[in-house]
């Protein structure tokens, strides 16, 4: 298995969906509902590329053929993403025993209000996460980031945290295909989900 970088072609439209690994249980006696959350929440994406022609068309066809169905993986970002927070510095995981829905980091530019804002993304350890609350860096460059989904694999201390162009590792949901007007254009619809074991 190889992980490839997705071609630098912007989709016409793209949809990101967070698929939470939660289950609900309803009592047959009282109708009370209990919910449990388990590891394994992931991102599902759908990207449409309308009327690609020339080099872009051939690049996308070759890329999908190279994936060989679900044999290989690819890295891709939410193409609608722009960083809202101030950012700065070299953000790294601070401590190697972290799990759950917050990540403690260091290496940030010191004393930045709204270092990351709700709706920003971060990526580390081949996992893509969304920041769910505004966060500030302190005078020492430390920052605690509230994220979703929960951390799947504990990252090592000093793991780099990407926030400018954060990407996840994805696998195709099924066979790849495209609609073509011969010798003119092709339209592509790509469905994929995050590889929780990457």
Phi and psi in degrees as GROMACS dihedral restraints (atoms count N, CA, C in turn):
[ dihedral_restraints ]
;  ai    aj    ak    al  type     phi  dphi    fc
    3     4     5     6     1  -123.2    20    10
    4     5     6     7     1   146.1    20    10
    6     7     8     9     1  -107.1    20    10
    7     8     9    10     1   120.0    20    10
    9    10    11    12     1  -104.2    20    10
   10    11    12    13     1   156.6    20    10
   12    13    14    15     1   -83.0    20    10
   13    14    15    16     1   134.5    20    10
   15    16    17    18     1   -65.7    20    10
   16    17    18    19     1   143.4    20    10
   18    19    20    21     1   -57.5    20    10
   19    20    21    22     1   150.7    20    10
   21    22    23    24     1   -83.1    20    10
   22    23    24    25     1    62.0    20    10
   24    25    26    27     1  -121.2    20    10
   25    26    27    28     1   126.1    20    10
   27    28    29    30     1   -83.8    20    10
   28    29    30    31     1   129.6    20    10
   30    31    32    33     1   -69.3    20    10
   31    32    33    34     1   155.5    20    10
   33    34    35    36     1   -65.6    20    10
   34    35    36    37     1   -44.6    20    10
   36    37    38    39     1  -142.6    20    10
   37    38    39    40     1   151.2    20    10
   39    40    41    42     1  -144.7    20    10
   40    41    42    43     1   146.6    20    10
   42    43    44    45     1  -123.4    20    10
   43    44    45    46     1   128.1    20    10
   45    46    47    48     1  -109.4    20    10
   46    47    48    49     1   134.1    20    10
   48    49    50    51     1  -132.9    20    10
   49    50    51    52     1   128.3    20    10
   51    52    53    54     1   -89.7    20    10
   52    53    54    55     1   116.6    20    10
   54    55    56    57     1   -98.9    20    10
   55    56    57    58     1   102.1    20    10
   57    58    59    60     1   -79.4    20    10
   58    59    60    61     1   137.1    20    10
   60    61    62    63     1   -91.1    20    10
   61    62    63    64     1    71.7    20    10
   63    64    65    66     1  -119.6    20    10
   64    65    66    67     1   156.1    20    10
   66    67    68    69     1  -135.8    20    10
   67    68    69    70     1   143.8    20    10
   69    70    71    72     1  -115.2    20    10
   70    71    72    73     1   147.9    20    10
   72    73    74    75     1  -130.1    20    10
   73    74    75    76     1   127.6    20    10
   75    76    77    78     1  -114.3    20    10
   76    77    78    79     1   128.3    20    10
   78    79    80    81     1   -67.7    20    10
   79    80    81    82     1   129.6    20    10
   81    82    83    84     1   -71.5    20    10
   82    83    84    85     1   -15.0    20    10
   84    85    86    87     1   -90.5    20    10
   85    86    87    88     1   -45.3    20    10
   87    88    89    90     1  -114.3    20    10
   88    89    90    91     1    -7.2    20    10
   90    91    92    93     1    64.0    20    10
   91    92    93    94     1    11.7    20    10
   93    94    95    96     1   -66.5    20    10
   94    95    96    97     1   141.8    20    10
   96    97    98    99     1  -112.8    20    10
   97    98    99   100     1   132.1    20    10
   99   100   101   102     1  -117.7    20    10
  100   101   102   103     1   143.3    20    10
  102   103   104   105     1  -123.4    20    10
  103   104   105   106     1   138.6    20    10
  105   106   107   108     1  -124.6    20    10
  106   107   108   109     1   144.4    20    10
  108   109   110   111     1  -114.4    20    10
  109   110   111   112     1   134.7    20    10
  111   112   113   114     1  -124.4    20    10
  112   113   114   115     1   163.5    20    10
  114   115   116   117     1   -63.5    20    10
  115   116   117   118     1   156.6    20    10
  117   118   119   120     1   111.3    20    10
  118   119   120   121     1     6.2    20    10
  120   121   122   123     1   -61.8    20    10
  121   122   123   124     1   146.0    20    10
  123   124   125   126     1  -151.0    20    10
  124   125   126   127     1   168.6    20    10
  126   127   128   129     1   -96.4    20    10
  127   128   129   130     1   140.0    20    10
  129   130   131   132     1  -119.0    20    10
  130   131   132   133     1   136.4    20    10
  132   133   134   135     1  -126.9    20    10
  133   134   135   136     1   152.0    20    10
  135   136   137   138     1  -136.1    20    10
  136   137   138   139     1   124.4    20    10
  138   139   140   141     1  -125.2    20    10
  139   140   141   142     1   131.5    20    10
  141   142   143   144     1  -114.0    20    10
  142   143   144   145     1   132.8    20    10
  144   145   146   147     1  -121.7    20    10
  145   146   147   148     1   108.0    20    10
  147   148   149   150     1   -95.9    20    10
  148   149   150   151     1   132.3    20    10
  150   151   152   153     1    56.5    20    10
  151   152   153   154     1    50.3    20    10
  153   154   155   156     1   -75.8    20    10
  154   155   156   157     1   142.9    20    10
  156   157   158   159     1  -139.2    20    10
  157   158   159   160     1   171.2    20    10
  159   160   161   162     1    57.4    20    10
  160   161   162   163     1  -135.3    20    10
  162   163   164   165     1   -65.2    20    10
  163   164   165   166     1   -37.4    20    10
  165   166   167   168     1   -61.7    20    10
  166   167   168   169     1   -42.3    20    10
  168   169   170   171     1   -60.4    20    10
  169   170   171   172     1   -48.9    20    10
  171   172   173   174     1   -68.2    20    10
  172   173   174   175     1   -37.6    20    10
  174   175   176   177     1   -60.7    20    10
  175   176   177   178     1   -45.1    20    10
  177   178   179   180     1   -68.4    20    10
  178   179   180   181     1   -41.2    20    10
  180   181   182   183     1   -61.0    20    10
  181   182   183   184     1   -45.5    20    10
  183   184   185   186     1   -66.2    20    10
  184   185   186   187     1   -38.2    20    10
  186   187   188   189     1   -63.0    20    10
  187   188   189   190     1   -46.8    20    10
  189   190   191   192     1   -65.2    20    10
  190   191   192   193     1   -37.6    20    10
  192   193   194   195     1   -65.2    20    10
  193   194   195   196     1   -39.2    20    10
  195   196   197   198     1   -64.2    20    10
  196   197   198   199     1   -32.0    20    10
  198   199   200   201     1   -64.1    20    10
  199   200   201   202     1   -24.8    20    10
  201   202   203   204     1    54.1    20    10
  202   203   204   205     1    56.1    20    10
  204   205   206   207     1    68.7    20    10
  205   206   207   208     1  -123.4    20    10
  207   208   209   210     1  -101.6    20    10
  208   209   210   211     1    15.5    20    10
  210   211   212   213     1   -68.1    20    10
  211   212   213   214     1   -43.5    20    10
  213   214   215   216     1  -111.4    20    10
  214   215   216   217     1   169.6    20    10
  216   217   218   219     1  -118.2    20    10
  217   218   219   220     1   170.9    20    10
  219   220   221   222     1  -148.5    20    10
  220   221   222   223     1   152.9    20    10
  222   223   224   225     1  -100.1    20    10
  223   224   225   226     1   137.3    20    10
  225   226   227   228     1  -154.2    20    10
  226   227   228   229     1   151.3    20    10
  228   229   230   231     1  -108.8    20    10
  229   230   231   232     1   168.6    20    10
  231   232   233   234     1   -72.4    20    10
  232   233   234   235     1   110.9    20    10
  234   235   236   237     1   -66.3    20    10
  235   236   237   238     1   -12.9    20    10
  237   238   239   240     1   -89.4    20    10
  238   239   240   241     1     0.1    20    10
  240   241   242   243     1   -79.2    20    10
  241   242   243   244     1   134.3    20    10
  243   244   245   246     1  -135.7    20    10
  244   245   246   247     1   139.2    20    10
  246   247   248   249     1   -66.6    20    10
  247   248   249   250     1   127.5    20    10
  249   250   251   252     1   -96.8    20    10
  250   251   252   253     1   -30.0    20    10
  252   253   254   255     1   -76.4    20    10
  253   254   255   256     1   171.8    20    10
  255   256   257   258     1   -75.4    20    10
  256   257   258   259     1   -35.0    20    10
  258   259   260   261     1    59.8    20    10
  259   260   261   262     1  -158.8    20    10
  261   262   263   264     1   112.3    20    10
  262   263   264   265     1   149.7    20    10
  264   265   266   267     1    84.1    20    10
  265   266   267   268     1  -171.9    20    10
  267   268   269   270     1  -113.3    20    10
  268   269   270   271     1    97.7    20    10
  270   271   272   273     1   -74.9    20    10
  271   272   273   274     1   129.9    20    10
  273   274   275   276     1  -137.5    20    10
  274   275   276   277     1   152.0    20    10
  276   277   278   279     1   -63.9    20    10
  277   278   279   280     1   133.9    20    10
  279   280   281   282     1  -111.9    20    10
  280   281   282   283     1    91.2    20    10
  282   283   284   285     1   112.5    20    10
  283   284   285   286     1   133.0    20    10
  285   286   287   288     1   -99.7    20    10
  286   287   288   289     1    23.1    20    10
  288   289   290   291     1  -124.9    20    10
  289   290   291   292     1    27.1    20    10
  291   292   293   294     1   -87.6    20    10
  292   293   294   295     1   145.3    20    10
  294   295   296   297     1  -152.3    20    10
  295   296   297   298     1   178.9    20    10
  297   298   299   300     1    88.3    20    10
  298   299   300   301     1  -149.5    20    10
  300   301   302   303     1  -113.6    20    10
  301   302   303   304     1    23.2    20    10
  303   304   305   306     1  -141.0    20    10
  304   305   306   307     1   148.0    20    10
  306   307   308   309     1  -128.6    20    10
  307   308   309   310     1   122.1    20    10
  309   310   311   312     1   -91.1    20    10
  310   311   312   313     1   125.7    20    10
  312   313   314   315     1  -129.1    20    10
  313   314   315   316     1   161.9    20    10
  315   316   317   318     1  -134.6    20    10
  316   317   318   319     1   179.5    20    10
  318   319   320   321     1    88.1    20    10
  319   320   321   322     1     2.2    20    10
  321   322   323   324     1   -77.2    20    10
  322   323   324   325     1   156.4    20    10
  324   325   326   327     1   -59.6    20    10
  325   326   327   328     1   133.3    20    10
  327   328   329   330     1   -69.4    20    10
  328   329   330   331     1   144.6    20    10
  330   331   332   333     1    56.7    20    10
  331   332   333   334     1    48.5    20    10
  333   334   335   336     1  -103.8    20    10
  334   335   336   337     1   116.2    20    10
  336   337   338   339     1   -72.1    20    10
  337   338   339   340     1   135.4    20    10
  339   340   341   342     1    57.2    20    10
  340   341   342   343     1    49.0    20    10
  342   343   344   345     1   -54.3    20    10
  343   344   345   346     1   -46.9    20    10
  345   346   347   348     1  -129.7    20    10
  346   347   348   349     1   145.2    20    10
  348   349   350   351     1  -114.7    20    10
  349   350   351   352     1   156.2    20    10
  351   352   353   354     1   -54.0    20    10
  352   353   354   355     1   131.4    20    10
  354   355   356   357     1   101.2    20    10
  355   356   357   358     1   -16.6    20    10
  357   358   359   360     1   -70.0    20    10
  358   359   360   361     1   159.4    20    10
  360   361   362   363     1  -110.7    20    10
  361   362   363   364     1   153.4    20    10
  363   364   365   366     1  -134.1    20    10
  364   365   366   367     1   157.2    20    10
  366   367   368   369     1  -138.0    20    10
  367   368   369   370     1   138.5    20    10
  369   370   371   372     1  -159.4    20    10
  370   371   372   373     1   151.3    20    10
  372   373   374   375     1    58.0    20    10
  373   374   375   376     1    30.7    20    10
  375   376   377   378     1    63.8    20    10
  376   377   378   379     1    23.7    20    10
  378   379   380   381     1  -118.7    20    10
  379   380   381   382     1   141.5    20    10
  381   382   383   384     1  -107.2    20    10
  382   383   384   385     1   130.2    20    10
  384   385   386   387     1  -133.5    20    10
  385   386   387   388     1   150.4    20    10
  387   388   389   390     1  -102.1    20    10
  388   389   390   391     1   137.6    20    10
  390   391   392   393     1   -74.9    20    10
  391   392   393   394     1   129.1    20    10
  393   394   395   396     1  -111.3    20    10
  394   395   396   397     1     1.9    20    10
  396   397   398   399     1  -152.1    20    10
  397   398   399   400     1   142.5    20    10
  399   400   401   402     1   -58.1    20    10
  400   401   402   403     1   143.1    20    10
  402   403   404   405     1  -141.0    20    10
  403   404   405   406     1   145.7    20    10
  405   406   407   408     1  -113.8    20    10
  406   407   408   409     1   150.4    20    10
  408   409   410   411     1   -90.4    20    10
  409   410   411   412     1   148.4    20    10
  411   412   413   414     1   -91.3    20    10
  412   413   414   415     1  -175.2    20    10
  414   415   416   417     1   -66.4    20    10
  415   416   417   418     1   -15.8    20    10
  417   418   419   420     1  -102.0    20    10
  418   419   420   421     1     2.7    20    10
  420   421   422   423     1    83.6    20    10
  421   422   423   424     1    18.5    20    10
  423   424   425   426     1   -91.4    20    10
  424   425   426   427     1   148.1    20    10
  426   427   428   429     1  -151.2    20    10
  427   428   429   430     1   138.3    20    10
  429   430   431   432     1  -111.4    20    10
  430   431   432   433     1   122.0    20    10
  432   433   434   435     1  -109.9    20    10
  433   434   435   436     1   123.6    20    10
  435   436   437   438     1   -83.4    20    10
  436   437   438   439     1   129.2    20    10
  438   439   440   441     1  -135.6    20    10
  439   440   441   442     1   161.3    20    10
  441   442   443   444     1  -142.2    20    10
  442   443   444   445     1   143.3    20    10
  444   445   446   447     1   -73.3    20    10
  445   446   447   448     1   176.5    20    10
  447   448   449   450     1   -61.2    20    10
  448   449   450   451     1   155.3    20    10
  450   451   452   453     1   -60.0    20    10
  451   452   453   454     1   131.1    20    10
  453   454   455   456     1   -90.6    20    10
  454   455   456   457     1   -41.9    20    10
  456   457   458   459     1  -126.4    20    10
  457   458   459   460     1   130.2    20    10
  459   460   461   462     1   -60.7    20    10
  460   461   462   463     1   121.6    20    10
  462   463   464   465     1   -78.6    20    10
  463   464   465   466     1   151.4    20    10
  465   466   467   468     1   -73.2    20    10
  466   467   468   469     1   154.3    20    10
  468   469   470   471     1   -56.6    20    10
  469   470   471   472     1   140.6    20    10
  471   472   473   474     1    71.7    20    10
  472   473   474   475     1    12.2    20    10
  474   475   476   477     1   -61.4    20    10
  475   476   477   478     1   133.1    20    10
  477   478   479   480     1   -67.1    20    10
  478   479   480   481     1   142.1    20    10
  480   481   482   483     1  -116.2    20    10
  481   482   483   484     1   116.2    20    10
  483   484   485   486     1   -90.8    20    10
  484   485   486   487     1   132.1    20    10
  486   487   488   489     1  -132.9    20    10
  487   488   489   490     1    -8.2    20    10
  489   490   491   492     1   -84.9    20    10
  490   491   492   493     1   -48.1    20    10
  492   493   494   495     1  -132.5    20    10
  493   494   495   496     1    69.4    20    10
  495   496   497   498     1   -72.8    20    10
  496   497   498   499     1   136.5    20    10
  498   499   500   501     1  -130.5    20    10
  499   500   501   502     1   149.5    20    10
  501   502   503   504     1  -106.9    20    10
  502   503   504   505     1   169.4    20    10
  504   505   506   507     1  -102.8    20    10
  505   506   507   508     1   122.2    20    10
  507   508   509   510     1  -122.6    20    10
  508   509   510   511     1   159.3    20    10
  510   511   512   513     1  -130.3    20    10
  511   512   513   514     1   141.3    20    10
  513   514   515   516     1   -60.7    20    10
  514   515   516   517     1   142.9    20    10
  516   517   518   519     1   -75.8    20    10
  517   518   519   520     1   -26.0    20    10
  519   520   521   522     1  -167.4    20    10
  520   521   522   523     1  -165.2    20    10
  522   523   524   525     1   -61.6    20    10
  523   524   525   526     1   146.8    20    10
  525   526   527   528     1   -93.7    20    10
  526   527   528   529     1   139.3    20    10
  528   529   530   531     1  -150.6    20    10
  529   530   531   532     1   167.9    20    10
  531   532   533   534     1  -149.3    20    10
  532   533   534   535     1   151.6    20    10
  534   535   536   537     1   -97.3    20    10
  535   536   537   538     1   135.9    20    10
  537   538   539   540     1  -130.4    20    10
  538   539   540   541     1   137.1    20    10
  540   541   542   543     1   -97.2    20    10
  541   542   543   544     1   109.7    20    10
  543   544   545   546     1   -47.4    20    10
  544   545   546   547     1   130.2    20    10
  546   547   548   549     1    64.9    20    10
  547   548   549   550     1    11.1    20    10
  549   550   551   552     1  -121.5    20    10
  550   551   552   553     1   -74.4    20    10
  552   553   554   555     1  -141.7    20    10
  553   554   555   556     1   160.8    20    10
  555   556   557   558     1  -132.8    20    10
  556   557   558   559     1   145.3    20    10
  558   559   560   561     1  -116.2    20    10
  559   560   561   562     1   137.2    20    10
  561   562   563   564     1  -121.3    20    10
  562   563   564   565     1   142.8    20    10
  564   565   566   567     1  -128.4    20    10
  565   566   567   568     1   113.2    20    10
  567   568   569   570     1  -114.1    20    10
  568   569   570   571     1   122.3    20    10
  570   571   572   573     1  -113.2    20    10
  571   572   573   574     1   133.2    20    10
  573   574   575   576     1  -153.0    20    10
  574   575   576   577     1   164.3    20    10
  576   577   578   579     1  -136.8    20    10
  577   578   579   580     1   156.9    20    10
  579   580   581   582     1   -68.5    20    10
  580   581   582   583     1   137.8    20    10
  582   583   584   585     1   -84.2    20    10
  583   584   585   586     1   107.2    20    10
  585   586   587   588     1   -72.2    20    10
  586   587   588   589     1   -11.4    20    10
  588   589   590   591     1  -102.5    20    10
  589   590   591   592     1     1.9    20    10
